[in-house]
């Protein structure tokens, strides 16, 4: 038989009371068999005493057999357990009454009853059983010593009384020892329950997706598994090195750049001194809120653009046509300035309309590196690119499901943004790579320009928010809108006076 079969083998007895009744039934059957043998082997004139023992044994076996029949049904009820203890006391007392003196071997049954009570009953139950056994044995012994029972007594009454007292004290001692056994058993069971509860709480704490830390004397002294992932190793770190607020609840930004995360923190006093800290990463929630706010602003732009676009474009078209006619008859440098500004206003209206219209992508399988090369070739001839060191590195040439024209607009806006941030000898670099952990394509557009302050990074993709004089604040908003329509993400890392990098991550497969 293998280990698995042994582990699944059912137990012989489902509860301790079943095993006790089984052993007690065997004892009753053994006594009944002995009484039968003595009756059969004894002469008829001696049958009177043994027939009484035989009948008592038979009656006891019958009672024990009934108990065995109902133990599976009532074995866990209190009244059934107490009835078995009472049956033991009656059985032992009756057997001792049939003996010839108080020094009966059947006295051991009292001990069995008390020990069984220690296994089956609480501490108070053991005391009651021991007290009942003491009273029962004391009563039957006094009846025998006073001549009520037909005992063959020794002429030395002091010896008889000493035997009775020793046995009574023996019952009391066994009772005390059994109570101690029950108390120890209860204590062990309580400790097991505490350990199990502690284990369950520990497992629950380790499975929580929030960081839980405890501190004492201003130093962190314990943390759960989520803390390591969110904050790192905090044990033995001072509180002020991590948290900068004294309130009960607050939000705190940890880190900077693309790796910055928003944490929702709360603290509570710890029993016995110290504090408990609960920290939850709400970066994703803040990003969703930011996207929602951005979409609401774009919706507002749409309503504004729809109402003003035609009202603005019609006068612009008339103005442009009139200036062109004037230029044909009498050329003037001012005409070129007017036409340039008209074109600028027309482009601004077009940006408004682009932000307002729902995106309708026309996607196909194409290589983003080819789109980037085409945009770079065009951008190299743009006046805003003159004097710039423009480079590109393609670590991979993936094929993605893209809208060719829209993706051109993304790269163009990022290059324009980088050109405005750098000086005459600025450096702009585009790098295409594959992210190992996700398999997504990453396009990084970097510059060594003036950078963006940390407090402005959270709003950099909001419509109409710009850090450049003369900017509309719609270029990066459109970049974010187009990239998200493709199922990708755009993020930014920047340090003031060091430069900025925009990261566009596009999925390898289109997301529905």
Number of C-alpha atoms within 10 A of each C-alpha: 5 6 8 8 9 9 8 8 9 9 7 8 12 11 14 14 22 18 14 19 17 17 12 20 20 14 14 23 18 14 19 21 15 16 21 19 13 17 19 12 11 12 9 9 7 12 16 11 12 19 15 13 23 22 14 20 25 19 15 22 21 15 16 21 17 11 21 20 11 12 18 14 10 13 18 14 10 11 10 17 18 16 12 20 24 15 17 22 23 16 19 22 22 17 17 22 20 18 19 14 18 25 14 13 11 18 18 12 19 26 18 18 22 32 22 19 28 25 17 21 20 15 21 13 18 28 20 14 25 28 17 17 29 20 13 18 24 18 13 18 25 16 15 21 21 11 11 11 17 15 18 13 14 11 8 8 11 9 11 18 15 11 15 18 14 12 19 19 13 14 22 18 13 19 26 17 16 22 24 15 16 23 15 12 16 14 12 12 12 12 12 12 12 12 12 12 12 12 12 12 12 12 12 11 17 17 12 13 16 20 22 22 20 23 23 17 11 14 18 21 16 16 21 20 17 20 22 12 12 17 14 11 14 20 14 13 14 16 19 11 9 12 15 10 14 10 10 11 15 15 16 18 14 15 10 14 17 14 9 12 17 19 20 16 22 18 18 14 13 13 8 7 10 16 19 19 21 17 24 18 20 17 15 11 11 15 13 12 12 16 16 12 14 19 16 13 16 23 16 15 21 19 15 14 22 15 11 14 16 12 11 14 16 11 12 18 13 11 14 18 13 11 18 17 12 12 15 9 8 9 13 12 8 11 17 14 11 15 17 13 14 19 15 12 15 17 12 16 18 15 17 23 19 16 24 19 15 11 12 10 14 11 16 12 11 15 15 23 20 13 15 21 12 12 17 21 10 12 17 15 10 11 8 15 23 15 14 16 14 18 12 16 12 13 10 13 14 16 16 19 19 21 19 18 12 20 20 17 17 20 21 19 18 19 24 15 18 28 23 16 20 20 14 13 13 20 19 24 17 23 18 23 18 19 11 8 6 9 14 19 23 21 23 22 22 23 26 23 23 18 19 20 13 13 9 12 16 15 14 18 25 22 23 18 17 18 14 11 6 7 14 16 18 22 25 22 21 24 23 20 23 23 19 15 16 22 15 20 18 20 17 20 19 23 17 13 12 12 21 25 24 20 20 23 24 24 17 17 13 13 10 6
